[in-house]
Amino acid sequence: MLVERGLWVNNAEAVGDAYSIAANYLAKTGAIGNTVVTNDRLLQIIVAMFQCGEFNKIRLANKAIAQFEAELV
């Protein structure tokens, strides 16, 4: 049980890191505002991918950016 908790903590950190990477990129491109408020849609995208088994923060961020930008068009 402790191992599972340890893995969850590490993986939850990946979600936060992926969100930071994606939000920073999207703010610089002007797709989202550069505010301290969390963009709920971006976070939902990242969490959904995480729950489907994607744990790499770079891949999470890249896929979230692509999906977020595709939904804007």
N, C-alpha and C positions, 0 to 999 in steps of 0.2 A: 504494500500500500504506500509506503514511503517513497518507493521508486516512482510510482505513478504520480505522486504529488510533485516530486522533484522534476519529472519530465514536463508536467503541466506548467510549472513555474518557468522553466526554460522556454517552453514553447509560447507561453503567454507573452514573454519578453519579445519573441520573434514577431508577434502581432503588433506590438507597440513600435518596434523598430521599423517594420514594414509600413505602418501608417505614417511614421515620421518621414520616411524616404519619399513615399508617394505624395503626401501632402506638401512637402517642400517643393517637389518637382511641379506639381499642379499649381501651386501658388506662384511660382516663378513664371509659368507659362500663362497665367491669368485665368486658368480654368476655375479656380476657386479663390475666394478672398484670402488675403494674408492676415488671418485673425488667429487668436488663441482658442477660438471655439472649434470643437471637433466637428468635422463634416460627417454627419451621420451616414450618408449614402456610401461614402468611401470606406468608412469603418465596417459597414454591413457587408460590403463586397469582400473585404479582407477576411473578416470572421467567417463568412460562408466558405471561402476557399480553404481556410485553415481547418474548418470542420470537415471538409472533404478530403483532407489528408496532405495538404501542401504546408510544409513546415519551414521551408527555406525563405528567409526574410527578403532576399533580393528577388526571387521568383514571385513571391506574394506581392511585392511592391510593383513589379513590372506588369504582372497580369492585372492587378487592380487599376493601374494607370490606364492600360489599354481598354479595359471594360468601362471605366469611368468616362473616358474620352469618347468611346463609341456611343454611350448613352446620351451624351450631350448633343450629338449630331442629329 
